[in-house]
Each structure stands twice: as structure tokens, then as C-alpha cells.
């Protein structure tokens, strides 16, 4: 019992000096005498003492490593991982109380902190034993223990320390009953039970086992321990995911949060929520207004996407692994680093920062030893979700809320990981030897939401500092019906704009307002980036049914109908009416969260949706989209300035997304933004000044006046031989030299600049015969080559050259993958091919290409039905934007009805 296992055994004498076993046992003796049989007391005491020593070690080891190396160098010993001479001598030195006191004297913050932490730990342990003694009779109701039963074993969870270093503890009694002691009341469990009881009439499979049996006799609570048993039949697995879908719906509508992988257990056929303190949330931050901007933000926040149940990525988060409660298979590698003690029992002992991996475990359901992926059970998930939604729609859940106005609710002011990082940093010797340095470190946490008053900022900062300075993760709470916040040991003060109950009612109302397709779409979006194969959940996609009756030219209208059902509307401008926007993903590798609140307003993404709705003749929704885009651009327009010259992703994309808003003032602004970019601008067609030049020339050719000086300025910048050059392969339309030559051919003819035409013609003559694209699409494939070469040929008199190679390029463009899901997107997939074929038919004066486009679309639909599909990126089946999503698919298909392209074609830079 006196030799516990620690991270650095050589430092054990110091830890024992700080927390002597004899004192520890003596302090707990009265409580153990009443709750632990005599033969078990030594074992229980030893376990708790070892846990306490680990806490002492967490706060001390860096300081002791520093002291050791001073000790080593004073004795002339080398930093040698192969030697134990110094570390053994240091161990002997620490056995002298004077040495330990000298360490504590040199680090007064450490002395004070360890004194408080060890005192708190003893009190926390004592509280648990007293609670067991007092609650024993009541525990018979949930665990079936006898009135005289005692505790046989105690262990601590890996939960964070809160409110005086209190943690969740696991207790095993002499009869084998297992209980979880939680140092807070479990009113949230009662709320969950009431919620599930209200949902019972709507459910095919009961949710009653989705939260443990529990007891809250006072300021603490007890839960029965649950076994994470595997399932034995497919029927059980279907029921598990049905229940999981119901939880996703109910908790999403309520605005629940923090339901991560440690707070949900896979217990046979029941997904069980073991931490219910954040099933509701207060509204923190600015008050929500009746604008589309705020409605989209709130819809995202009060939805399954924000519960942490579903897998989402957020590059702006302090955590870069997915913690989804539903379970993510496989090992995730984090780029974050944790301090690790290296060569701990040698003279080379040191701390290194190393990356770590994260693997989900107890929250991942399994069947006969095989872990199950949620995507494989999407039908069951959505079946449970739909049934739970039927409970939400009539207001059944709203009635439950009224009974829980006094329920404590935990408030997450910051991510726990932020606190954990600061707490870890505070164990560095620099902050332990100097109180002012410790204060300075914690003072860096003062940044809160900009809407808070100075007094609110000060109160939150003081509470955080006080908790961290005693080794706690700060813990804030409120009552469900209140807007005040309270920190441990303090008085409440006003903070929130809306109480948890009011927020839940708002979430329920928003869930009711949304179309069934919206709910399905949101779950599908979250699952896209963990799909095991390219097709993701294509068989059950919200857009999947559009394929069944579709034909070329009719498919797009059905897609547009679905897109309209996914819209979120709000606001009511006196002149223009309500606006519409879309939340969702814009695709992977874009440095954005999985779900965004409609803020990506470039044409490439949500800004292109309006065009598809107009093409489909859905004028009411298209008008709302235009109103919404105008508001969202006012709010988020600065995002377009990161790449202002891009005709798809920057300020210039308004030429496509809001063509009616283009005037001389707008053009002056564009030129000014491009000039400010200088040499940082892009040099290709898709992202560089050549793109807006192409569209302005198209406008001019169609009869829209365009200022000649603006065209000259853009052309000089786009074709500057000393400026930035394309970075892609020479045959890429979007990012290669081909795109620039295409722009030179159009500009050369329409601006009467013979040199540009000659350059384009000479380049095409040299390059086209040897061009053998390996890809099919518009961006960097054969379709893009056909399109660009066709117009270069027409503008420069090389029509015959292009026609000689056209069939070869067409054959390459219309090739489809064998037995694999097909990419339907505009940028890299089949929809871009359709646009290219239609536009090339004009340039080459070849109407057979229109027939080829229609027959190609027939084949695309047939293959998508048979082998699956995705849009823009493998696994993603529900992106709604233009270049990578369904808006572009719809628009491209509808062009088959008007192959003369009266409304232009974005990939052809026609408007």
C-alpha cells in the first residue's frame, strides 16, 4: 500500500511528504468505519490515496524535473538517459523533509495549490462516504442493495475536477452492485426520463433505457453503472440506431450540447446518455434579432449539428478530433501536442510535447464483436428521428419543460479543452514560483463575447481564475428558468439573454418549422465526412429520390424542389419580403466547419443557389434567396475580400450571383480591391482577374454596356507577363495556362487586340495535338479542354484544328467510372461536362454535341441509380452549393432544355 505506481517513481518521497498516507487514512477513518467493512478499508484507502498522489504529481512533476536537473548539474552529472546515478541520488534527497520544504519554499504557488487540492480531495472523498451512509436505504430502489451493505471498492473516473476538485466516483458494494457517485444533483436524468416518457406513444421502441436509473437525494446523485455489452442480432442493432436517431432529434431540437463520446455509452441495444447536465442551454452572447443572419446562426446552434452527438469538424476549435457521441470508427490523429515525460527513471528525464491519437471506445456499438458504423444504419437512424419529430411537432415536449424550471443546467462558457490547456500550462515552474506570473497566465483568459459588460467580464474572469488556481476546471450553472449564472461558491449574477427553457422552446419551434427533408439533410451532411466509401449514404440521400423518375432536363426541377425545402427563411422587409438562406457544408478541405450558417455567400457555394432556383422557375423561392443573399452579403461580405478577384469564390463572384447589382460603382470597387492585392493576387482564370474580365466581356457581347477603361485595367492586370502566373498544369482550365489563353482569345477579339489573339492561337496550335487529359471534367479535365479550345478556335480562326481533335476530347469527357459512385458536381464531375458540351456546341457550330450531352446525362442518371453518386467530394451526398453541390447539378440539367444557353453558363464564363 505504501508504494503506489506513479509516472515518476523517483519523486514519490516528495508526493508522500505533501500527502502522508498516515494523515490521509486518519482523516478518512470515521467515514470508512461507517461504510466500508474492516477487511476492505486498507484496500479502499490505498486506492484513494494513490489517486490523490496522481493529482499531486500532475501539478508537481514539471517543477521536480527542473529541480532535479539543478541538482544533477550541481554535482557535475551529465544529461544521460542511460544513467540512474543522479535520479537515484535525488530520490534519496527527497526523503529528507528539509529538501521537500525547500522545493515548496522556492515555489510558493505550488505550496498553496497543493495544500488546497489535497484538502479538497479529502473532503470530496469524505462527502461520498457520508452520502453512501445516508442514502443506503434509498439506493435499494435503484441498485437493490441491502440496508447493511458496505463499499468494497472505489475508483475515480477520468472526469474533469470541478467545484473543489470533486470528480465522479465508481463504487462497488459487497453484493457486487455498481454505482456512480456524482457530486451534483441529477435533475437532468429526471428530465430525460420525463422527455422519453412523453415520447413513448410515438416510438416503435422505448427510450426508457437510454438514461441510467438514478437518485438525487440532495446536492449529489447516484447512477446505476451500465454494462457496455455487444449486441447479438441484427434486430438489436436496428433498434439501437433507431433509438439513437430519436435521441439526435429530441436533443437537437432542445439545443442540447456536450453529448460527446464520453457522455454516451453503447449498452446493448440502448444508446445511453450518462451525463445530462447540458440537455438544455442558456443563450450566451448577443440577443437574437428577427433577421435571416441571426435565424441561420440560431438554427445551426439549436439543431443536431451542435449537440456533439453527430460527427462534425471545426477547424476553429481547440480540438481537432471528432468527439461525436454516436461513435467514430478508427484512430484519429491529432495535431495537438500533450506534455509527455520521457526517460522518467533516468538522468535524461525530460518533458517532450508529442501529438496524440484518439479512438472512440465505449460509445461505439458492436455486433458479435464487430464495431458498427452509423452510416450503415442510416435508415434506422432516420426512422427513429422521424418518429421523435412527430412527438416534437404537436408540442408534446413543450409541456415537459414547464415542470423543470428549477432544474440546474451546466453552462459551457468556454470549451473544456481551453481550460485544460491553461490548467496544464499553470503547472510549469515559471508560474509556480511567482504569484504575479500565475495571475498573468490566467489573466489571458479574459476575452469573452463582445456583447458582455465590463462587470460581466470581470465576474466571469474572477470565477475562472479562482477555479483554475485550485486545480479545477471552471464550472458555471444556472436554473432552467433563469438567466443568471452562478460559479462554485458564489452568488448568481445576470448573464444570459434567454433562459435554458426559453432557448429550448425556440429550438422546438424551429424544429417544427423545418421541412422533414431539412432534418434528413442535416444528419446526412454531418455523416458525409466519415463515410467509408465514395458514395456515402447515397441510397438514402435526401436528394436520392430525385433520380428515380428523372430524365435529362426534368431532373433539375426536382432537385430545385428539394433545395427549396431545405431553405431557412426569416425577416420580413417591407419592400422585399422574407429572405431565405441555407445552412450546411461547403465541402471538405475548405478550412470551414462541417455545418455553416449560410455565411459562405460566394457563387461557388451558397451564393449560387439562387441561379438554380431561377432556372427551375421556382420564382418565389428564388426571390427569397435573392433577398437573403443581399442581407448575408452585407453581413459576411468581408469573406469575399480574401480572394476578391475570383469569379467563383470572391467579390467578383457577384457577377454570377447578383448580376443585377453590377454597376460602375461596383466595378470601381472590384478594381480597387484587385489593385490592393498586388502580387498576392492569383494568376489563373478561376481565381484571378482573367475570370471577371471574361464575364464582363460576355456581358458586353450580349449588349450590356461595360466601361472600356475597366476592361483595359482588368486585361492589363490579368495578362501582365511579370505578374502572378497560373499554378496548375498547363491544360487545366481553372488553374492552368489554358484558362489564361482562353481569356486572351475572347479579349483579343472583343477588345480588338491582335497580339492577344495571336498568342492564344499559337499556344493552341503548339499544345492541342499532344493534349491527352486523364480526367473528364471542367476544372482540369477533357471537358474543360474541349470548351476552352472550342472558343479559342472560333475567336482565332483555328476551328478546323479544334474540330480535328474534338471527338477525341468528347470521348474522354463523357467517360464514366466503372462500378463506382459518380461525381455529379460542376467543378469536377458530370454536371460540368454537360455545361461544357452545350457551350462547345456553340463554339464549334456542332448541334450533335447537344445530343451527346443529353445521351450522356441519360447514362449519368442510370449509373448514379445503379452504383451511387456524390457531389464534389467522396462521401458527400448532400452539399447544396453551386460548384460542388446540388444547385450546380440542377442548373446544369435544366440547361438541356435551353441548349442555346440564353441565361449563360458559369463554366463557360457566359452570363
SVG drawing of the C-alpha trace seen along z (x, -y; Angstrom):
<svg xmlns="http://www.w3.org/2000/svg" viewBox="-50 -54 81 67">
<polyline fill="none" stroke="black" stroke-width="0.4" points="0.0,0.0 2.9,-2.4 4.4,-2.0 1.8,-3.2 2.7,-3.3 3.3,-6.8 4.6,-8.4 8.0,-9.2 8.7,-6.8 11.8,-8.8 9.5,-11.7 7.3,-9.5 9.1,-10.8 8.0,-14.4 4.4,-13.3 4.3,-11.4 5.6,-14.5 2.8,-16.6 0.2,-13.9 1.3,-11.4 -0.6,-8.1 -1.0,-8.1 -2.6,-11.5 -4.8,-10.7 -6.0,-7.4 -6.6,-9.1 -8.8,-11.8 -10.9,-9.3 -11.2,-6.8 -14.5,-7.9 -16.3,-7.8 -14.8,-4.5 -15.8,-3.0 -19.4,-3.6 -19.4,-2.5 -16.5,-0.1 -16.0,3.3 -12.9,3.6 -11.3,6.1 -11.7,3.7 -10.6,0.4 -6.9,0.7 -7.5,1.5 -10.0,-1.3 -7.8,-3.8 -4.8,-2.7 -6.7,-3.2 -7.9,-6.7 -4.5,-7.7 -2.9,-6.6 -5.5,-8.7 -4.7,-11.7 -1.0,-11.2 -1.5,-11.2 -3.3,-14.6 -0.3,-15.9 2.0,-14.6 0.1,-16.3 0.8,-19.6 4.3,-18.9 6.3,-16.8 7.5,-19.7 8.8,-21.5 10.5,-18.4 12.1,-17.7 13.5,-21.3 14.8,-20.8 16.3,-17.5 18.4,-19.0 19.7,-21.8 20.6,-19.0 22.3,-17.0 24.3,-19.9 25.5,-21.0 27.1,-17.5 28.6,-17.6 26.5,-14.7 25.6,-14.6 22.2,-14.5 22.3,-10.8 19.3,-8.6 21.5,-5.6 22.3,-6.5 20.4,-6.4 23.1,-7.9 21.6,-11.3 17.9,-10.4 18.6,-7.8 20.5,-10.4 17.7,-12.9 15.2,-10.3 17.3,-9.8 17.5,-13.6 13.7,-13.9 13.3,-11.5 14.5,-14.4 11.7,-16.7 14.0,-19.7 14.6,-19.0 10.9,-18.8 10.3,-22.0 13.0,-23.8 11.2,-22.9 7.9,-24.2 9.6,-27.4 11.0,-28.0 7.6,-27.6 5.1,-29.2 2.2,-29.0 2.8,-25.2 2.7,-25.0 -0.5,-26.9 -2.2,-25.0 -1.2,-21.5 -2.4,-22.4 -5.8,-23.4 -6.1,-20.5 -5.2,-17.8 -7.6,-19.4 -10.4,-19.4 -9.7,-15.8 -10.0,-14.6 -13.3,-16.5 -14.6,-15.1 -13.9,-11.5 -15.4,-12.1 -18.6,-13.5 -19.0,-10.4 -18.8,-8.1 -21.2,-10.2 -23.6,-10.2 -23.5,-6.5 -24.1,-6.1 -27.1,-8.4 -28.5,-7.2 -28.1,-3.5 -31.8,-2.8 -32.8,-4.8 -30.2,-3.1 -32.1,0.1 -34.6,-1.3 -32.2,-1.7 -29.5,0.8 -31.2,3.4 -28.5,3.2 -29.2,4.3 -29.6,1.9 -26.4,3.0 -24.3,3.3 -20.9,1.7 -18.5,0.5 -15.9,3.0 -14.1,1.0 -13.9,-2.7 -12.3,-4.1 -12.4,-7.5 -13.4,-8.3 -11.4,-10.3 -13.8,-13.2 -12.6,-16.7 -12.2,-18.1 -14.9,-20.7 -16.1,-22.6 -13.4,-21.8 -11.6,-19.0 -14.7,-16.8 -14.9,-14.0 -17.3,-11.2 -16.5,-8.1 -17.4,-4.5 -18.5,-2.3 -18.8,1.4 -20.7,2.8 -20.2,6.1 -23.1,7.6 -21.5,6.6 -23.8,3.7 -22.1,0.9 -22.9,-2.7 -21.6,-6.0 -21.5,-8.8 -21.8,-12.3 -21.0,-15.4 -24.0,-17.2 -27.8,-16.6 -29.1,-14.6 -32.2,-16.6 -31.2,-16.2 -31.7,-12.5 -35.3,-13.1 -35.8,-15.5 -34.6,-12.9 -36.9,-10.3 -39.8,-12.7 -38.8,-13.5 -38.7,-9.9 -42.0,-9.2 -43.6,-11.9 -42.2,-10.5 -43.3,-6.9 -46.6,-6.9 -44.8,-8.0 -41.9,-5.5 -41.7,-2.0 -39.0,-1.1 -39.0,-2.6 -36.3,-5.1 -36.7,-4.3 -33.3,-2.5 -31.4,-5.4 -30.6,-7.0 -29.5,-5.2 -31.7,-4.7 -30.6,-7.5 -31.2,-9.1 -30.7,-12.7 -31.3,-12.9 -29.5,-16.3 -26.6,-18.1 -25.3,-14.9 -26.6,-12.0 -26.2,-8.3 -26.5,-6.4 -26.5,-2.7 -23.5,-1.6 -24.2,-0.3 -22.6,2.6 -21.4,1.8 -22.3,5.1 -22.2,6.0 -25.3,6.9 -26.0,10.4 -28.5,9.9 -29.2,7.5 -32.6,6.8 -30.9,5.4 -28.6,3.3 -31.6,1.8 -33.3,0.9 -30.1,-0.6 -29.8,-3.0 -33.5,-3.7 -33.2,-4.9 -30.0,-6.8 -31.9,-8.7 -34.7,-9.6 -32.1,-11.0 -30.5,-13.0 -33.8,-14.5 -35.0,-15.3 -31.7,-16.6 -31.1,-18.6 -34.5,-20.3 -33.9,-21.2 -30.5,-22.7 -28.6,-20.2 -24.8,-20.3 -21.6,-18.5 -23.0,-15.0 -19.6,-13.8 -18.1,-10.3 -17.6,-10.1 -21.1,-11.1 -22.9,-8.3 -22.4,-4.6 -23.4,-1.8 -25.2,0.6 -26.5,3.5 -29.4,2.1 -29.6,-1.1 -27.5,-4.3 -27.3,-5.6 -26.7,-9.2 -24.8,-9.2 -24.3,-12.9 -27.5,-15.0 -26.3,-18.4 -26.3,-20.1 -29.5,-18.8 -30.6,-22.4 -28.6,-25.6 -29.0,-29.2 -28.4,-31.7 -25.0,-33.3 -23.9,-36.3 -25.8,-38.9 -29.6,-38.9 -31.1,-37.3 -32.9,-39.5 -35.6,-38.7 -33.0,-38.7 -32.0,-35.9 -28.4,-36.2 -29.4,-35.5 -32.0,-32.9 -29.5,-30.8 -27.0,-31.1 -29.6,-30.1 -30.9,-27.3 -27.4,-25.8 -27.0,-26.2 -30.3,-24.7 -30.0,-21.6 -28.4,-18.1 -25.3,-19.6 -24.4,-21.4 -25.1,-18.6 -21.8,-16.9 -23.7,-13.7 -23.0,-13.8 -19.6,-13.9 -18.6,-17.5 -15.3,-19.1 -14.5,-22.7 -11.0,-24.0 -11.5,-26.9 -12.0,-24.7 -9.2,-24.0 -9.9,-20.3 -9.1,-18.7 -10.5,-15.3 -14.2,-14.3 -15.7,-13.6 -19.1,-12.6 -21.3,-10.7 -22.6,-8.5 -19.1,-7.0 -16.5,-7.3 -14.6,-4.2 -10.8,-4.0 -8.0,-6.0 -7.9,-9.8 -4.5,-11.6 -4.5,-15.0 -2.0,-17.7 -2.3,-19.0 0.5,-18.1 0.5,-17.0 3.4,-17.1 5.0,-13.6 7.6,-12.6 10.4,-10.8 13.0,-8.5 11.4,-9.0 13.7,-6.8 17.0,-8.1 19.3,-11.1 17.9,-12.0 14.3,-12.6 12.6,-15.4 9.3,-16.7 8.6,-16.5 5.5,-17.7 4.0,-14.9 1.0,-14.5 -1.6,-12.0 -4.3,-9.8 -7.9,-9.4 -10.0,-6.3 -13.7,-6.0 -14.5,-3.0 -17.4,-2.6 -19.7,-4.7 -19.3,-2.6 -21.9,0.1 -20.8,3.6 -22.5,6.7 -20.9,10.0 -17.5,8.3 -17.7,6.1 -17.9,2.3 -20.8,0.7 -20.8,-2.5 -23.8,-4.8 -23.8,-5.3 -24.6,-1.6 -27.8,-2.1 -28.9,-5.4 -32.4,-4.1 -32.9,-3.0 -31.4,-6.3 -33.9,-8.4 -36.8,-6.1 -36.2,-6.9 -35.6,-10.5 -38.9,-10.8 -40.9,-9.2 -39.4,-11.6 -40.1,-14.5 -43.7,-13.5 -43.6,-14.0 -42.0,-17.4 -44.4,-18.8 -47.6,-18.9 -45.9,-20.5 -45.7,-17.4 -42.2,-18.2 -43.0,-21.8 -45.4,-20.6 -42.5,-18.7 -40.4,-21.8 -42.8,-23.6 -42.1,-21.0 -38.4,-21.7 -37.9,-25.4 -35.8,-24.8 -33.5,-22.2 -29.8,-23.0 -28.2,-23.4 -24.5,-23.5 -23.4,-26.4 -20.3,-26.0 -18.8,-29.4 -15.7,-28.0 -14.6,-24.7 -13.3,-22.5 -10.2,-21.9 -9.3,-25.6 -9.4,-25.4 -7.5,-22.1 -4.7,-23.7 -4.5,-26.6 -4.5,-24.4 -1.8,-22.3 0.3,-25.4 -0.1,-26.6 1.9,-23.6 5.1,-25.0 7.6,-26.1 7.6,-29.7 4.0,-30.1 4.5,-28.2 7.4,-30.3 5.8,-33.7 2.2,-34.7 2.3,-37.6 3.2,-35.2 0.4,-32.9 -2.1,-35.8 -0.7,-36.9 -1.3,-33.5 -4.9,-33.2 -5.5,-36.8 -5.0,-35.8 -8.5,-34.2 -10.3,-37.5 -11.6,-37.5 -15.3,-36.8 -18.2,-37.6 -18.0,-41.2 -21.6,-41.9 -20.8,-41.4 -20.5,-44.3 -17.2,-45.1 -18.8,-43.9 -19.8,-40.6 -16.4,-40.1 -14.8,-40.8 -17.1,-38.4 -16.5,-35.5 -12.8,-36.1 -12.6,-36.1 -14.6,-32.9 -12.4,-31.2 -9.2,-32.3 -10.4,-31.1 -11.2,-27.7 -8.1,-27.2 -5.9,-28.4 -7.1,-25.5 -6.8,-22.9 -10.4,-22.9 -11.9,-23.1 -14.3,-26.1 -17.9,-25.2 -20.9,-27.5 -24.5,-26.8 -28.0,-28.3 -31.5,-27.2 -33.6,-26.1 -36.0,-29.0 -33.4,-31.7 -31.0,-34.0 -28.5,-34.4 -25.2,-32.4 -23.5,-31.0 -19.9,-29.8 -18.9,-27.5 -19.3,-29.0 -20.5,-32.3 -23.8,-34.3 -25.7,-34.4 -25.4,-37.4 -27.2,-38.3 -25.6,-37.0 -27.9,-35.4 -30.3,-36.9 -32.5,-33.9 -33.1,-31.1 -32.4,-27.4 -36.2,-26.8 -36.8,-29.7 -34.0,-28.6 -35.4,-25.0 -38.8,-26.4 -37.2,-28.4 -35.4,-25.2 -38.5,-23.2 -40.4,-25.8 -37.6,-25.9 -37.7,-22.1 -41.4,-22.3 -40.9,-25.0 -38.5,-23.0 -39.5,-20.6 -38.9,-16.8 -36.3,-17.0 -34.3,-19.6 -34.0,-17.3 -32.8,-14.4 -30.4,-16.7 -28.8,-17.9 -28.0,-14.4 -26.7,-13.4 -24.4,-16.4 -22.8,-15.5 -22.2,-11.9 -20.7,-12.8 -17.1,-13.2 -17.0,-9.9 -18.5,-7.9 -16.4,-4.7 -16.7,-4.9 -17.2,-7.5 -20.9,-7.0 -21.6,-7.7 -25.3,-7.3 -26.3,-7.8 -29.1,-5.1 -30.9,-7.1 -29.8,-10.6 -32.4,-13.4 -31.6,-14.0 -31.8,-10.3 -35.5,-10.2 -35.0,-12.9 -33.1,-10.2 -36.0,-7.7 -38.4,-9.5 -35.7,-11.8 -34.7,-12.3 -32.4,-14.8 -33.9,-18.3 -36.5,-17.2 -34.2,-16.2 -33.1,-19.7 -36.6,-20.8 -36.9,-18.0 -33.6,-18.9 -34.6,-22.5 -37.8,-21.5 -35.6,-19.7 -33.3,-22.6 -36.3,-24.9 -37.5,-22.6 -34.0,-22.9 -34.3,-26.7 -34.4,-28.6 -36.5,-31.8 -36.7,-34.8 -37.1,-38.5 -39.8,-40.5 -38.5,-43.5 -41.4,-45.9 -40.2,-46.3 -38.7,-42.9 -40.3,-40.3 -38.7,-37.4 -35.2,-36.2 -34.0,-32.6 -30.7,-31.1 -29.2,-27.6 -27.1,-26.1 -24.8,-23.2 -21.4,-22.2 -19.4,-23.7 -17.1,-20.6 -14.0,-19.2 -10.6,-20.8 -12.0,-24.3 -10.9,-25.3 -14.6,-25.7 -16.8,-23.8 -18.9,-20.9 -22.0,-22.9 -22.1,-26.7 -24.8,-29.2 -25.2,-30.4 -22.1,-32.7 -20.3,-31.4 -22.0,-33.8 -19.7,-33.3 -21.2,-31.9 -19.1,-28.8 -21.1,-27.9 -24.4,-29.2 -24.4,-32.3 -25.0,-30.1 -28.3,-28.6 -30.4,-31.4 -29.4,-30.8 -30.6,-27.1 -33.9,-28.2 -34.4,-30.8 -33.6,-28.2 -36.2,-25.9 -38.8,-28.5 -39.2,-28.5 -39.6,-32.2 -40.9,-32.7 -38.1,-30.8 -35.6,-32.4 -36.8,-35.9 -36.4,-34.9 -32.9,-33.6 -32.1,-36.9 -33.3,-38.9 -31.5,-36.6 -28.2,-36.7 -28.3,-40.5 -28.6,-40.5 -26.0,-37.8 -23.6,-39.5 -23.9,-42.7 -23.1,-40.7 -20.4,-38.4 -19.1,-40.2 -15.6,-40.6 -15.1,-36.9 -15.2,-37.7 -12.3,-40.0 -9.9,-37.2 -9.8,-36.4 -11.7,-39.4 -10.6,-38.7 -12.1,-35.2 -15.2,-35.0 -16.3,-31.9 -15.1,-32.5 -14.5,-36.2 -16.1,-39.6 -16.1,-39.2 -18.4,-36.2 -21.3,-38.7 -21.1,-38.9 -22.7,-35.4 -24.7,-35.5 -26.1,-39.0 -25.8,-40.1 -28.5,-42.8 -26.4,-44.6 -23.5,-45.2 -22.9,-48.9 -20.0,-51.3 -19.6,-51.8 -19.4,-48.1 -16.8,-47.8 -14.7,-50.5 -14.8,-48.7 -13.7,-45.5 -10.8,-47.2 -9.7,-48.8 -9.8,-45.5 -7.7,-43.8 -5.2,-46.7 -4.7,-46.3 -4.0,-42.6 -0.9,-43.5 1.4,-40.5 -0.7,-38.4 -3.4,-38.0 -4.0,-34.8 -2.9,-34.4 -5.4,-31.8 -8.8,-32.0 -10.9,-30.7 -9.4,-32.8 -7.6,-35.6 -8.5,-38.8 -9.0,-36.9 -12.2,-35.5 -14.1,-38.8 -12.7,-40.0 -14.3,-37.1 -17.7,-37.7 -17.6,-41.4 -16.8,-40.7 -19.7,-38.2 -22.0,-41.0 -20.7,-43.4 -21.1,-40.9 -24.8,-40.3 -25.5,-44.1 -24.9,-45.2 -22.7,-48.4 -19.3,-47.9 -16.8,-50.7 -13.9,-50.3 -11.4,-51.6 -12.4,-48.9 -11.9,-46.2 -8.5,-47.7 -7.5,-47.7 -8.5,-44.1 -6.8,-42.9 -3.6,-44.6 -3.6,-43.0 -4.7,-39.6 -2.2,-39.4 0.8,-41.1 3.8,-38.9 5.5,-39.9 2.6,-39.3 1.5,-36.0 1.2,-33.1 -1.2,-30.1 -0.1,-27.3 -1.9,-24.4 -1.0,-22.1 -0.9,-23.9 -4.1,-22.1 -6.2,-23.0 -9.0,-25.5 -9.5,-26.7 -5.9,-27.0 -3.6,-26.4 -2.3,-28.3 -5.2,-27.1 -7.6,-29.3 -5.5,-32.4 -5.2,-31.7 -8.9,-31.3 -9.3,-34.8 -6.8,-36.2 -8.7,-34.8 -12.0,-36.3 -10.4,-39.6 -8.3,-39.8 -11.3,-39.6 -13.8,-41.7 -11.3,-44.4 -9.5,-44.4 -6.2,-43.4 -4.5,-41.3 -1.5,-40.3 -3.6,-38.5 -5.4,-36.6 -2.1,-35.6 -0.7,-34.4 -3.7,-32.3 -3.7,-30.8 0.0,-30.0 -0.3,-28.4 -3.3,-26.2 -1.5,-25.1 1.5,-24.0 -0.3,-22.3 -3.6,-20.8 -2.2,-17.9 -0.4,-16.5 -3.1,-17.1 -4.3,-13.9 -6.3,-14.7 -6.6,-11.9 -9.5,-13.4 -13.0,-14.1 -14.4,-17.2 -14.4,-21.0 -11.8,-22.1 -8.8,-20.1 -10.1,-17.5 -11.1,-16.8 -14.4,-18.7 -12.7,-21.9 -10.2,-21.5 -12.9,-21.0 -14.8,-24.1 -11.8,-26.4 -10.2,-25.1 -13.5,-25.5 -13.8,-29.2 -10.1,-29.9 -10.5,-28.2 -13.6,-30.2 -12.1,-33.5 -8.7,-32.9 -9.7,-31.1 -8.5,-27.7 -11.9,-26.0 -10.6,-23.2 -7.8,-22.4 -10.2,-22.1 -12.7,-20.0 -9.9,-17.6 -9.4,-16.8 -13.0,-17.4 -14.2,-13.8 -11.2,-12.6 -11.9,-15.2 -15.6,-14.4 -15.0,-10.7 -12.6,-11.4 -15.1,-13.9 -18.1,-11.6 -16.3,-8.5 -17.9,-7.3 -16.2,-5.3 -17.0,-1.6 -18.8,-0.2 -18.1,-3.3 -20.1,-6.2 -20.1,-9.1 -19.3,-12.7 -22.3,-14.8 -20.7,-18.2 -20.0,-21.1 -16.4,-21.6 -15.0,-18.1 -18.0,-16.0 -20.7,-15.2 -22.6,-18.5 -19.5,-20.4 -19.3,-18.1 -22.9,-18.8 -22.2,-22.6 -19.0,-22.2 -20.7,-20.1 -23.5,-22.6 -21.2,-25.6 -18.8,-23.8 -21.6,-23.1 -22.0,-26.8 -18.3,-27.4 -17.9,-24.5 -21.2,-25.0 -21.9,-21.4 -25.5,-20.6 -24.6,-16.9 -22.9,-17.9 -26.3,-18.8 -27.5,-15.3 -24.3,-13.9 -24.9,-16.0 -28.5,-14.5 -27.4,-10.9 -24.5,-11.5 -27.0,-12.7 -29.1,-9.6 -26.0,-7.4 -25.2,-9.5 -28.6,-9.0 -28.5,-5.3 -25.1,-4.9 -26.0,-7.1 -29.0,-4.9 -27.0,-1.7 -23.6,-2.4 -24.2,-5.6 -23.2,-9.2 -21.6,-12.0 -21.2,-15.7 -17.9,-17.5 -16.0,-15.2 -16.3,-11.4 -18.8,-10.6 -20.6,-13.9 -24.1,-13.4 -25.9,-16.5 -23.8,-19.6 -26.1,-22.3 -23.8,-24.9 -23.1,-25.5 -19.7,-24.3 -19.5,-21.4 -23.2,-20.8 -26.7,-20.2 -27.5,-23.7 -25.0,-23.3 -26.3,-19.9 -29.9,-21.3 -28.8,-24.3 -26.7,-22.1 -29.5,-19.6 -32.0,-22.4 -29.7,-23.8 -30.5,-20.8 -34.0,-22.3 -32.5,-25.5 -29.2,-24.4 -28.7,-27.8 -27.9,-28.9 -29.9,-32.1 -29.0,-32.5 -25.4,-31.7 -23.2,-29.0 -20.9,-29.7 -18.2,-27.2 -18.2,-28.8 -17.9,-32.3 -21.1,-33.3 -23.8,-35.4"/>
</svg>
